[in-house]
Amino acid sequence: NSRMWDKEGVTGSSLDRPHQVQKAFHIALYILQDGLDKGLSPNTLRRQVAALASVITWKGYKSISHHPTIRSFLRGATNLCPPVVHRYPTWDLNKVLVALTKPPFEPLQSISLQLLSYKVAFLVAITSDRRVSELAALSVRQDLCVFHMDRVVLRLDPTFIPKVNSTFHRAQELTLPTFCNKPSHPREHQWHKLDVRRALKAYVHRMAAFRKS
């Protein structure tokens, strides 16, 4: 494409002349058509238009991307290659929660560390409603994971830089309350198996053997 600009004698210094602008515009359309023929996606073509707009201006338009011909071309490219719609299967939260109260996710004392890790990660994620980056910055260090009788308090790793990098957001604590910590009937005993504090406590105990003091 750069060779085509050179062949036609179109340079940055010559684009102040009307006939050169017209020539550059036609070359830009050729480049876009060539990209479409080679299978470039409409989004990639739009990025090419943005790049071309940095060197080509058209009187009366803020950007060549607003030119009717360019807009029509991009609209046609989208119609020819519509974006793929990814349809993911829906899931039932209630079914997942019920499954976590039964084998192979119970009893916590005898399940594999892998399944325990899955259960803890899910319960922390679903009860905290935090970003993935923030969840990854949590730690079971004694100063960052504090257990109380009715809750567990988690703090972000001090080295973590949150999306909103302010003192307030860096110092935020994540307080997760216990769930049915004193069960008295069968239903409450089942609910207690979804207690994030209980699961996290079991995880910390199991991981102690693998961590340095």
Helices and strands as residue ranges (DSSP letters): H 2-7, G 12-14, H 18-37, H 42-53, G 64-66, H 68-80, H 93-100, H 113-128, H 132-136, E 145-147, E 151-155, H 167-170, E 173-177, H 186-192, H 196-207, G 208-210
